[in-house]
Amino acid sequence: MIHNHTSKLLLILLVTIGSYSFAKDVVKSLPNALPGGHIFLNQHPKSDLNGDGVLSYEEKENYCIATITKTLGGNYTFERHMIPMRDGVKLATGVFIPKKGPAAAVLTRTAYGIWGAAFHNSHRFTGQNLVFICQDPRGDGESEGKGTFDAKSFDNEINDGYDTIDWISKQAFCNGNVAMIGQSGHGFCAYMAYLAKHPALKAVYTTVSGGNAYKYWTYHNGVRREMYNWLGQRSIPIPQWPKPTITLFDQKAYDKTVQKASLNNKTVFIAKTGWYDIFAESALDYMESFGDKGNIIIQMDASGHGNMVGRKKHMGPVPKEWQIPDISTALKDNKQGKSRMVYFLMGDAIDPNAPGNEYKMTTVWPVPHTKESYYMQADGSLKQNKSSAQKASLTFKYDPRNPVPSAGGDVFIHQGVGPKDQRVHKDRKDILRFTSDVLTEPLEITGKVMAELFVKTDVEDTTFTAKLIDVYPDGYEAILRDSIIMTRFHDGFDKESKIEKGKVYKLTIDMWSTAYVLNKGHKLAVHISSSNSPKYEVHPNTYKPVMNFNNSPVANNTIMLSKEHPSRIILPIVK
C-alpha cells in the first residue's frame, strides 16, 4: 500500500537492509500526499484519529470512508475489490454502496488514486442514491499490472474500461446502468471507455480532459509535450533524457478503432472544455467522428487548463436552452437525440461593439466553412496570393541551448493559459514574423487551422513551430493557436527518416481548432520558429537521441517562400 515515490524509495531501502515488516510499518506511518502535492494530514487534520501527529494508512482510509460516506448522504457501505481483467490482472477498486438498492453506478478510473478521485467527485452525487466507484488503473496505486505508454496503450484502457463496467453491471448492488465521469486526468479512462461500447455504459461526462494518450496528452505532431510528465502519476518512468523522445504512432490503426466504436454506439458522451485547453481537440474529434450518430454533447468555452491570462472577454452564462445535461440526467435518460455543440465564438476583447464574444450552437462539426490560404512572403507580409518569385526563402538560426520560452496558448496550468501577448518575444532573432494588411472587415476563423511549410535545414533532424496571432491596432499580439512538428516525421508519424542537408521537405502541421473573429482594423500574423519550451521538448538538432545539449549543432532552418514552394497557413473561414 505505497502511495508516493518517496514511500517507494524508503521501502526499497529498508527492505535492502533486511526488514520488510519494519519497512512496511514505517511507510504506512508517513504522511500520504493527495494529488497536487498537498500533505493529506495538513489538508485534513481530523484524519489523525489518535492525535499522535502521525498519519497511518489505516487512519487515512478510515477517515476517507467516513467523510465520503457522509458526503454521499449517509446510509452507504464501503467495499474494496480487486476486479479481474481479461488478461488476469486485478485492479484495485473502492465501492460505496447505498443501502437502498440496487442502484445505478457512477465510475471513475483515475491515476490520481482512489481517495483523490473520491474526494474530487463525491460531492456531485450527494443524496442521489447512486453506487459510487473509484478505481486505480493497471500499474497505479494498488492495482496489479504494469503501467505502459506506447502507441497501443489505448487498448488497455478500452479493454479495462469494458471489463470493469461488465463486472459492475453484474453485481447485486447495480441495476445494470453505469456512467463514467472525470475531470482532467480523471477523465482519460472515461474517454477511452466510450470506445468500448459496453451496453451498460449509459453516459460519459468529462471536463477538460482527453482521450488517446499519444494524440491528445503526451505528443503533438510527434513532439513530446510537457503533459508527458503526467505519466509520472501513472507509475511510469519519465526520464528527461535522452532527447528527442521518439514514439511512433499508427494513425490508421487508431482510426480503425474509432470507426469500430462509431457503429451502434448508444452511450451518451458529454464533454465540457475550452478552446485553450490542452486536450480540446479530443472533444472536437469525438463530435466529428461520432456526432452523426447522435448522443454527442459538447460545450466549448473560452477557457483553458488553468486561469486565463491576456486579453479576454467575460463569457457570461450559456443560454438556458443550450445548457448541457448533468451526468445524473444523462444516466436516467440516455436518449439525448441529435448531437449538439455549444461553443463560445471569441473576438476582440477591447471593442464592446466587436463581432463574436457570444455563444453559438451547431449540430455538426466542423461547421460549414471555406478553406482559405494566407501565404508567407519573403518581405514578411502575409497575403492570399502565392509569391511569384522563382526563388524566395528566409532562414533563422535555432540553438537548443536558447529555446523560445512558452507564452500563452494551450499550455499547462502554471504557464499562463490563453491569448497572451507575443511581443514578449519581439527582440528574438530566431522567429520569422509574417503579418497581413489591416483587415477592412471582420474575419471569422472557426475550425481546424493547418500550417503547410516547405522547409530545409543543415542538420539531421529538427523541429518547426507555427503560431497564429491576432494583432490589435495598438500592437498587442494575441496568440490564437500554435503547434510544432519534428522533421523526421515528414512522411507520417508511423515512420521516421533522417533529413538530407539542403533538401526541401513539405511539413503539414495540425494546429488544432479555434473559433475566433478578428475585428476590422486588426491584422493576422503567423510566427515561425523551432522551439516553444517548456510546452514542447527542446530538440537537440540530432537524429540520434543525446544526453545533453553540449555538442548540439546550431541549425540553419529555412522556410521556402517561392512560387514552387509556397509556405502557407490554411484557415477555416466562416462567412
Beta strands, then each sheet from edge to edge (+ up, - down):
strand 1: 76-84
strand 2: 90-98
strand 3: 103-109
strand 4: 131-135
strand 5: 174-183
strand 6: 201-207
strand 7: 219-220
strand 8: 223-224
strand 9: 268-276
strand 10: 296-304
strand 11: 340-345
strand 12: 358-362
strand 13: 370-376
strand 14: 382-383
strand 15: 393-398
strand 16: 432-435
strand 17: 443-456
strand 18: 463-471
strand 19: 477-486
strand 20: 505-518
strand 21: 523-529
strand 22: 555-560
strand 23: 568-574
sheet 1: 1+ 2- 4+ 3+ 5+ 6+ 9+ 10+ 11+ 12-
sheet 2: 7+ 8-
sheet 3: 14+ 13- 23+ 17- 20+
sheet 4: 14+ 13- 23+ 17- 22+ 15-
sheet 5: 16+ 21- 18+ 19-
end
